[in-house]
Amino acid sequence: MTRPLVAALLSAALLATPVLADGTKVAVAPQYDTTHVYVAPEDVDRFVESFTATFGGSSTRQVVATVTPTPSSTTSQLIQTPVGTVSLFGFKTPIPYPFGAERTGYLVTDLDAAVAAARAAGAAVIVQTFPDPIGRDAVIQWPGGVNMQLYWHTSKPDYAPFATVPENRVYVSPDSVEAFVGGFRRFSQGRVVSDEPKAPGAEIGRPGDTYRRLRLASDFGRMTVLVTDGHLPYPYGHETTGYEVADLAATLAKATAAGASVLVAPYEAGDRTAAMVRFPGGYVAEIHQPGAAAR
Protein backbone atom coordinates (compact mmCIF):
# COMPACT_ATOMS: atom_id res chain seq x y z
CA MET A 1 0.00 0.00 0.00
CA THR A 2 1.44 3.39 -0.97
CA ARG A 3 2.01 6.19 1.53
CA PRO A 4 -0.59 8.51 -0.12
CA LEU A 5 -3.23 5.77 0.12
CA VAL A 6 -2.34 5.09 3.76
CA ALA A 7 -2.56 8.81 4.52
CA ALA A 8 -5.95 9.09 2.79
CA LEU A 9 -7.37 6.15 4.69
CA LEU A 10 -5.96 7.49 7.94
CA SER A 11 -7.45 10.94 7.39
CA ALA A 12 -10.85 9.44 6.64
CA ALA A 13 -10.74 7.39 9.82
CA LEU A 14 -9.78 10.42 11.88
CA LEU A 15 -12.63 12.49 10.48
CA ALA A 16 -15.10 9.71 11.16
CA THR A 17 -14.07 9.15 14.79
CA PRO A 18 -13.82 12.18 17.10
CA VAL A 19 -11.96 11.93 20.42
CA LEU A 20 -15.15 11.89 22.47
CA ALA A 21 -18.70 11.20 21.39
CA ASP A 22 -19.75 14.79 22.18
CA GLY A 23 -16.68 16.32 20.50
CA THR A 24 -15.16 17.50 23.80
CA LYS A 25 -11.42 18.02 23.75
CA VAL A 26 -9.39 16.48 26.56
CA ALA A 27 -6.37 18.80 26.12
CA VAL A 28 -6.14 22.08 28.03
CA ALA A 29 -3.24 24.22 26.72
CA PRO A 30 0.52 23.85 26.06
CA GLN A 31 1.59 25.66 29.25
CA TYR A 32 0.07 22.83 31.31
CA ASP A 33 2.15 20.15 29.61
CA THR A 34 5.48 19.33 31.22
CA THR A 35 8.64 17.42 30.40
CA HIS A 36 9.36 14.81 33.08
CA VAL A 37 12.98 14.98 34.22
CA TYR A 38 14.51 12.49 36.67
CA VAL A 39 17.87 13.27 38.30
CA ALA A 40 19.72 11.98 41.34
CA PRO A 41 18.73 13.84 44.54
CA GLU A 42 22.18 15.41 44.81
CA ASP A 43 21.76 16.93 41.32
CA VAL A 44 18.33 18.49 41.85
CA ASP A 45 19.45 21.94 42.98
CA ARG A 46 22.22 22.11 40.36
CA PHE A 47 19.75 21.26 37.62
CA VAL A 48 17.22 23.89 38.77
CA GLU A 49 19.88 26.59 38.94
CA SER A 50 21.29 25.71 35.51
CA PHE A 51 17.94 25.36 33.76
CA THR A 52 16.50 28.64 35.08
CA ALA A 53 19.76 30.49 34.42
CA THR A 54 19.56 29.30 30.81
CA PHE A 55 15.89 29.97 30.09
CA GLY A 56 14.67 32.26 32.88
CA GLY A 57 11.66 31.49 35.04
CA SER A 58 11.57 29.94 38.48
CA SER A 59 10.79 26.79 40.44
CA THR A 60 7.96 26.05 42.81
CA ARG A 61 8.82 25.06 46.37
CA GLN A 62 10.39 21.63 46.56
CA VAL A 63 8.31 18.99 48.36
CA VAL A 64 8.94 15.36 49.23
CA ALA A 65 6.05 13.16 48.20
CA THR A 66 4.85 9.83 46.85
CA VAL A 67 3.89 10.39 43.21
CA THR A 68 3.53 6.73 42.21
CA PRO A 69 0.77 4.21 43.01
CA THR A 70 3.21 2.05 44.99
CA PRO A 71 5.42 3.17 47.90
CA SER A 72 8.22 5.54 46.91
CA SER A 73 9.68 8.88 47.91
CA THR A 74 10.91 11.71 45.72
CA THR A 75 11.57 15.40 45.78
CA SER A 76 9.17 17.09 43.38
CA GLN A 77 8.95 20.58 41.94
CA LEU A 78 7.72 22.41 38.87
CA ILE A 79 10.17 24.57 36.92
CA GLN A 80 8.33 27.14 34.81
CA THR A 81 10.17 29.10 32.13
CA PRO A 82 8.97 31.20 29.18
CA VAL A 83 9.94 28.41 26.76
CA GLY A 84 8.86 25.24 28.56
CA THR A 85 8.00 23.58 31.86
CA VAL A 86 9.74 20.73 33.66
CA SER A 87 8.36 18.39 36.32
CA LEU A 88 11.52 17.52 38.23
CA PHE A 89 11.92 14.39 40.33
CA GLY A 90 14.81 13.36 42.55
CA PHE A 91 13.88 9.92 43.84
CA LYS A 92 15.17 9.01 47.29
CA THR A 93 14.00 5.41 46.82
CA PRO A 94 14.28 3.07 43.83
CA ILE A 95 11.95 4.27 41.05
CA PRO A 96 8.95 1.93 40.59
CA TYR A 97 8.49 0.54 37.07
CA PRO A 98 7.54 1.96 34.55
CA PHE A 99 8.09 5.46 35.93
CA GLY A 100 11.05 7.32 34.51
CA ALA A 101 10.28 6.17 30.98
CA GLU A 102 7.37 8.58 30.47
CA ARG A 103 8.49 11.66 28.60
CA THR A 104 5.73 14.14 29.36
CA GLY A 105 2.84 14.95 31.65
CA TYR A 106 -0.28 16.22 29.89
CA LEU A 107 -3.00 18.01 31.86
CA VAL A 108 -6.45 16.85 30.75
CA THR A 109 -9.94 18.19 31.38
CA ASP A 110 -11.28 14.82 32.59
CA LEU A 111 -8.90 11.96 33.39
CA ASP A 112 -11.39 9.13 32.96
CA ALA A 113 -12.55 10.53 29.62
CA ALA A 114 -8.94 11.06 28.51
CA VAL A 115 -7.96 7.49 29.39
CA ALA A 116 -10.98 6.18 27.47
CA ALA A 117 -10.11 8.40 24.50
CA ALA A 118 -6.48 7.25 24.53
CA ARG A 119 -7.56 3.60 24.54
CA ALA A 120 -9.98 4.24 21.68
CA ALA A 121 -7.15 5.89 19.73
CA GLY A 122 -4.86 2.87 20.09
CA ALA A 123 -2.86 3.60 23.25
CA ALA A 124 -2.32 1.04 25.99
CA VAL A 125 -2.88 2.12 29.60
CA ILE A 126 0.26 0.77 31.28
CA VAL A 127 -0.40 2.39 34.70
CA GLN A 128 -4.06 2.46 35.64
CA THR A 129 -5.53 5.62 37.17
CA PHE A 130 -4.17 6.39 40.64
CA PRO A 131 -4.32 9.32 43.11
CA ASP A 132 -1.42 11.64 43.80
CA PRO A 133 -1.14 14.40 46.44
CA ILE A 134 -2.83 17.00 44.18
CA GLY A 135 -4.98 15.01 41.77
CA ARG A 136 -5.06 11.83 39.70
CA ASP A 137 -2.78 10.30 37.07
CA ALA A 138 -2.37 7.48 34.56
CA VAL A 139 0.42 6.44 32.20
CA ILE A 140 -0.27 5.46 28.59
CA GLN A 141 1.87 3.99 25.83
CA TRP A 142 1.45 4.67 22.11
CA PRO A 143 2.52 2.42 19.24
CA GLY A 144 6.28 2.73 18.91
CA GLY A 145 6.77 2.60 22.68
CA VAL A 146 6.07 6.28 23.40
CA ASN A 147 5.06 6.70 27.06
CA MET A 148 3.14 9.71 28.37
CA GLN A 149 1.56 10.55 31.71
CA LEU A 150 -1.91 12.08 31.86
CA TYR A 151 -2.85 14.09 34.92
CA TRP A 152 -5.74 16.02 36.43
CA HIS A 153 -5.57 18.46 39.34
CA THR A 154 -8.14 18.70 42.13
CA SER A 155 -7.68 22.50 42.09
CA LYS A 156 -7.51 23.89 38.56
CA PRO A 157 -4.04 25.42 37.88
CA ASP A 158 -3.62 28.81 36.22
CA TYR A 159 -0.33 29.23 34.32
CA ALA A 160 0.72 32.00 31.93
CA PRO A 161 1.10 31.03 28.25
CA PHE A 162 4.60 30.33 26.95
CA ALA A 163 6.55 32.96 25.03
CA THR A 164 7.44 30.13 22.61
CA VAL A 165 5.84 26.68 22.72
CA PRO A 166 8.33 23.81 23.11
CA GLU A 167 8.20 20.71 20.94
CA ASN A 168 7.86 17.16 22.17
CA ARG A 169 10.49 15.26 20.15
CA VAL A 170 9.43 11.68 19.43
CA TYR A 171 11.65 9.12 17.66
CA VAL A 172 9.77 6.24 16.04
CA SER A 173 10.47 3.63 13.38
CA PRO A 174 8.89 3.48 9.92
CA ASP A 175 6.99 0.41 11.15
CA SER A 176 5.10 2.35 13.84
CA VAL A 177 4.89 5.94 12.58
CA GLU A 178 1.46 5.71 10.91
CA ALA A 179 -0.12 4.04 13.95
CA PHE A 180 1.51 6.52 16.33
CA VAL A 181 0.66 9.66 14.37
CA GLY A 182 -2.86 8.50 13.59
CA GLY A 183 -3.58 7.56 17.18
CA PHE A 184 -2.12 10.70 18.69
CA ARG A 185 -3.94 12.93 16.20
CA ARG A 186 -7.20 11.24 17.03
CA PHE A 187 -6.60 11.59 20.78
CA SER A 188 -5.39 15.20 20.68
CA GLN A 189 -7.63 16.38 17.82
CA GLY A 190 -4.42 17.76 16.35
CA ARG A 191 -3.20 18.19 12.81
CA VAL A 192 -0.09 17.44 10.79
CA VAL A 193 1.59 20.79 10.09
CA SER A 194 4.22 19.31 7.79
CA ASP A 195 5.41 15.92 6.55
CA GLU A 196 8.90 16.15 5.05
CA PRO A 197 10.04 12.84 3.53
CA LYS A 198 13.59 14.09 2.93
CA ALA A 199 14.44 16.26 5.92
CA PRO A 200 18.15 17.09 6.39
CA GLY A 201 20.00 14.25 8.06
CA ALA A 202 22.05 16.77 10.04
CA GLU A 203 18.99 17.05 12.29
CA ILE A 204 19.68 13.51 13.55
CA GLY A 205 23.46 13.69 13.44
CA ARG A 206 23.84 12.28 9.91
CA PRO A 207 24.93 15.08 7.57
CA GLY A 208 24.50 14.24 3.90
CA ASP A 209 21.67 11.82 4.66
CA THR A 210 17.89 12.37 4.77
CA TYR A 211 15.05 11.08 6.93
CA ARG A 212 11.30 11.61 7.33
CA ARG A 213 10.14 14.31 9.75
CA LEU A 214 6.56 15.20 10.70
CA ARG A 215 5.46 18.18 12.76
CA LEU A 216 2.13 18.13 14.59
CA ALA A 217 0.18 20.75 16.50
CA SER A 218 -2.70 20.42 18.96
CA ASP A 219 -3.98 21.96 22.17
CA PHE A 220 -1.30 19.88 23.91
CA GLY A 221 1.34 21.89 22.05
CA ARG A 222 3.88 21.04 19.35
CA MET A 223 5.32 17.67 18.47
CA THR A 224 8.09 16.68 16.08
CA VAL A 225 8.11 13.05 14.98
CA LEU A 226 11.49 11.84 13.74
CA VAL A 227 11.18 8.64 11.70
CA THR A 228 14.52 6.82 11.66
CA ASP A 229 16.16 3.44 11.21
CA GLY A 230 17.57 3.70 14.73
CA HIS A 231 21.15 4.32 13.52
CA LEU A 232 21.56 7.40 15.68
CA PRO A 233 24.82 8.87 16.98
CA TYR A 234 24.80 10.11 20.57
CA PRO A 235 23.00 12.18 21.83
CA TYR A 236 20.22 12.03 19.21
CA GLY A 237 17.19 10.21 20.55
CA HIS A 238 18.04 11.03 24.17
CA GLU A 239 16.42 14.47 23.99
CA THR A 240 12.68 14.57 24.66
CA THR A 241 12.04 18.29 24.22
CA GLY A 242 13.14 21.03 21.85
CA TYR A 243 13.15 24.61 23.16
CA GLU A 244 12.75 27.60 20.84
CA VAL A 245 14.74 30.72 21.71
CA ALA A 246 15.27 34.07 20.01
CA ASP A 247 19.07 34.04 20.30
CA LEU A 248 20.72 30.62 20.33
CA ALA A 249 24.27 31.89 20.87
CA ALA A 250 23.24 33.94 23.92
CA THR A 251 21.24 31.02 25.34
CA LEU A 252 24.17 28.62 24.96
CA ALA A 253 26.45 31.13 26.65
CA LYS A 254 24.08 31.24 29.62
CA ALA A 255 23.82 27.45 29.67
CA THR A 256 27.57 26.82 29.72
CA ALA A 257 28.11 29.53 32.34
CA ALA A 258 25.53 27.71 34.49
CA GLY A 259 27.21 24.30 34.28
CA ALA A 260 25.59 22.79 31.18
CA SER A 261 27.61 21.16 28.39
CA VAL A 262 27.13 21.70 24.67
CA LEU A 263 27.09 18.18 23.19
CA VAL A 264 26.42 19.25 19.59
CA ALA A 265 27.60 22.69 18.50
CA PRO A 266 25.13 24.90 16.63
CA TYR A 267 24.37 23.78 13.09
CA GLU A 268 21.95 24.97 10.42
CA ALA A 269 19.41 22.50 9.04
CA GLY A 270 15.96 22.90 7.57
CA ASP A 271 14.26 25.95 9.04
CA ARG A 272 16.38 26.38 12.16
CA THR A 273 19.78 26.61 13.80
CA ALA A 274 20.01 24.05 16.59
CA ALA A 275 22.30 22.62 19.25
CA MET A 276 22.20 19.82 21.83
CA VAL A 277 22.84 20.57 25.49
CA ARG A 278 23.30 18.37 28.57
CA PHE A 279 22.25 19.92 31.89
CA PRO A 280 23.61 18.90 35.31
CA GLY A 281 22.06 15.57 36.25
CA GLY A 282 22.10 14.29 32.67
CA TYR A 283 19.02 15.85 31.04
CA VAL A 284 19.62 16.35 27.30
CA ALA A 285 17.72 19.04 25.41
CA GLU A 286 17.56 20.36 21.87
CA ILE A 287 17.64 24.17 21.71
CA HIS A 288 16.91 25.98 18.47
CA GLN A 289 16.51 29.37 16.89
CA PRO A 290 14.12 29.58 13.93
CA GLY A 291 15.50 30.72 10.59
CA ALA A 292 14.19 33.84 8.90
CA ALA A 293 11.75 31.84 6.78
CA ALA A 294 10.17 30.28 9.86
CA ARG A 295 9.62 33.50 11.79
C-alpha positions in Angstrom: 0.0 0.0 0.0 1.4 3.4 -1.0 2.0 6.2 1.5 -0.6 8.5 -0.1 -3.2 5.8 0.1 -2.3 5.1 3.8 -2.6 8.8 4.5 -6.0 9.1 2.8 -7.4 6.1 4.7 -6.0 7.5 7.9 -7.5 10.9 7.4 -10.9 9.4 6.6 -10.7 7.4 9.8 -9.8 10.4 11.9 -12.6 12.5 10.5 -15.1 9.7 11.2 -14.1 9.1 14.8 -13.8 12.2 17.1 -12.0 11.9 20.4 -15.1 11.9 22.5 -18.7 11.2 21.4 -19.7 14.8 22.2 -16.7 16.3 20.5 -15.2 17.5 23.8 -11.4 18.0 23.8 -9.4 16.5 26.6 -6.4 18.8 26.1 -6.1 22.1 28.0 -3.2 24.2 26.7 0.5 23.9 26.1 1.6 25.7 29.2 0.1 22.8 31.3 2.2 20.1 29.6 5.5 19.3 31.2 8.6 17.4 30.4 9.4 14.8 33.1 13.0 15.0 34.2 14.5 12.5 36.7 17.9 13.3 38.3 19.7 12.0 41.3 18.7 13.8 44.5 22.2 15.4 44.8 21.8 16.9 41.3 18.3 18.5 41.9 19.5 21.9 43.0 22.2 22.1 40.4 19.7 21.3 37.6 17.2 23.9 38.8 19.9 26.6 38.9 21.3 25.7 35.5 17.9 25.4 33.8 16.5 28.6 35.1 19.8 30.5 34.4 19.6 29.3 30.8 15.9 30.0 30.1 14.7 32.3 32.9 11.7 31.5 35.0 11.6 29.9 38.5 10.8 26.8 40.4 8.0 26.0 42.8 8.8 25.1 46.4 10.4 21.6 46.6 8.3 19.0 48.4 8.9 15.4 49.2 6.1 13.2 48.2 4.8 9.8 46.9 3.9 10.4 43.2 3.5 6.7 42.2 0.8 4.2 43.0 3.2 2.0 45.0 5.4 3.2 47.9 8.2 5.5 46.9 9.7 8.9 47.9 10.9 11.7 45.7 11.6 15.4 45.8 9.2 17.1 43.4 8.9 20.6 41.9 7.7 22.4 38.9 10.2 24.6 36.9 8.3 27.1 34.8 10.2 29.1 32.1 9.0 31.2 29.2 9.9 28.4 26.8 8.9 25.2 28.6 8.0 23.6 31.9 9.7 20.7 33.7 8.4 18.4 36.3 11.5 17.5 38.2 11.9 14.4 40.3 14.8 13.4 42.5 13.9 9.9 43.8 15.2 9.0 47.3 14.0 5.4 46.8 14.3 3.1 43.8 12.0 4.3 41.0 8.9 1.9 40.6 8.5 0.5 37.1 7.5 2.0 34.5 8.1 5.5 35.9 11.1 7.3 34.5 10.3 6.2 31.0 7.4 8.6 30.5 8.5 11.7 28.6 5.7 14.1 29.4 2.8 14.9 31.7 -0.3 16.2 29.9 -3.0 18.0 31.9 -6.5 16.9 30.7 -9.9 18.2 31.4 -11.3 14.8 32.6 -8.9 12.0 33.4 -11.4 9.1 33.0 -12.5 10.5 29.6 -8.9 11.1 28.5 -8.0 7.5 29.4 -11.0 6.2 27.5 -10.1 8.4 24.5 -6.5 7.2 24.5 -7.6 3.6 24.5 -10.0 4.2 21.7 -7.2 5.9 19.7 -4.9 2.9 20.1 -2.9 3.6 23.3 -2.3 1.0 26.0 -2.9 2.1 29.6 0.3 0.8 31.3 -0.4 2.4 34.7 -4.1 2.5 35.6 -5.5 5.6 37.2 -4.2 6.4 40.6 -4.3 9.3 43.1 -1.4 11.6 43.8 -1.1 14.4 46.4 -2.8 17.0 44.2 -5.0 15.0 41.8 -5.1 11.8 39.7 -2.8 10.3 37.1 -2.4 7.5 34.6 0.4 6.4 32.2 -0.3 5.5 28.6 1.9 4.0 25.8 1.4 4.7 22.1 2.5 2.4 19.2 6.3 2.7 18.9 6.8 2.6 22.7 6.1 6.3 23.4 5.1 6.7 27.1 3.1 9.7 28.4 1.6 10.6 31.7 -1.9 12.1 31.9 -2.8 14.1 34.9 -5.7 16.0 36.4 -5.6 18.5 39.3 -8.1 18.7 42.1 -7.7 22.5 42.1 -7.5 23.9 38.6 -4.0 25.4 37.9 -3.6 28.8 36.2 -0.3 29.2 34.3 0.7 32.0 31.9 1.1 31.0 28.3 4.6 30.3 26.9 6.6 33.0 25.0 7.4 30.1 22.6 5.8 26.7 22.7 8.3 23.8 23.1 8.2 20.7 20.9 7.9 17.2 22.2 10.5 15.3 20.1 9.4 11.7 19.4 11.6 9.1 17.7 9.8 6.2 16.0 10.5 3.6 13.4 8.9 3.5 9.9 7.0 0.4 11.2 5.1 2.3 13.8 4.9 5.9 12.6 1.5 5.7 10.9 -0.1 4.0 13.9 1.5 6.5 16.3 0.7 9.7 14.4 -2.9 8.5 13.6 -3.6 7.6 17.2 -2.1 10.7 18.7 -3.9 12.9 16.2 -7.2 11.2 17.0 -6.6 11.6 20.8 -5.4 15.2 20.7 -7.6 16.4 17.8 -4.4 17.8 16.4 -3.2 18.2 12.8 -0.1 17.4 10.8 1.6 20.8 10.1 4.2 19.3 7.8 5.4 15.9 6.5 8.9 16.1 5.1 10.0 12.8 3.5 13.6 14.1 2.9 14.4 16.3 5.9 18.1 17.1 6.4 20.0 14.2 8.1 22.1 16.8 10.0 19.0 17.1 12.3 19.7 13.5 13.5 23.5 13.7 13.4 23.8 12.3 9.9 24.9 15.1 7.6 24.5 14.2 3.9 21.7 11.8 4.7 17.9 12.4 4.8 15.0 11.1 6.9 11.3 11.6 7.3 10.1 14.3 9.8 6.6 15.2 10.7 5.5 18.2 12.8 2.1 18.1 14.6 0.2 20.8 16.5 -2.7 20.4 19.0 -4.0 22.0 22.2 -1.3 19.9 23.9 1.3 21.9 22.1 3.9 21.0 19.4 5.3 17.7 18.5 8.1 16.7 16.1 8.1 13.0 15.0 11.5 11.8 13.7 11.2 8.6 11.7 14.5 6.8 11.7 16.2 3.4 11.2 17.6 3.7 14.7 21.1 4.3 13.5 21.6 7.4 15.7 24.8 8.9 17.0 24.8 10.1 20.6 23.0 12.2 21.8 20.2 12.0 19.2 17.2 10.2 20.6 18.0 11.0 24.2 16.4 14.5 24.0 12.7 14.6 24.7 12.0 18.3 24.2 13.1 21.0 21.8 13.2 24.6 23.2 12.8 27.6 20.8 14.7 30.7 21.7 15.3 34.1 20.0 19.1 34.0 20.3 20.7 30.6 20.3 24.3 31.9 20.9 23.2 33.9 23.9 21.2 31.0 25.3 24.2 28.6 25.0 26.5 31.1 26.7 24.1 31.2 29.6 23.8 27.4 29.7 27.6 26.8 29.7 28.1 29.5 32.3 25.5 27.7 34.5 27.2 24.3 34.3 25.6 22.8 31.2 27.6 21.2 28.4 27.1 21.7 24.7 27.1 18.2 23.2 26.4 19.2 19.6 27.6 22.7 18.5 25.1 24.9 16.6 24.4 23.8 13.1 22.0 25.0 10.4 19.4 22.5 9.0 16.0 22.9 7.6 14.3 25.9 9.0 16.4 26.4 12.2 19.8 26.6 13.8 20.0 24.1 16.6 22.3 22.6 19.3 22.2 19.8 21.8 22.8 20.6 25.5 23.3 18.4 28.6 22.2 19.9 31.9 23.6 18.9 35.3 22.1 15.6 36.2 22.1 14.3 32.7 19.0 15.8 31.0 19.6 16.4 27.3 17.7 19.0 25.4 17.6 20.4 21.9 17.6 24.2 21.7 16.9 26.0 18.5 16.5 29.4 16.9 14.1 29.6 13.9 15.5 30.7 10.6 14.2 33.8 8.9 11.8 31.8 6.8 10.2 30.3 9.9 9.6 33.5 11.8 
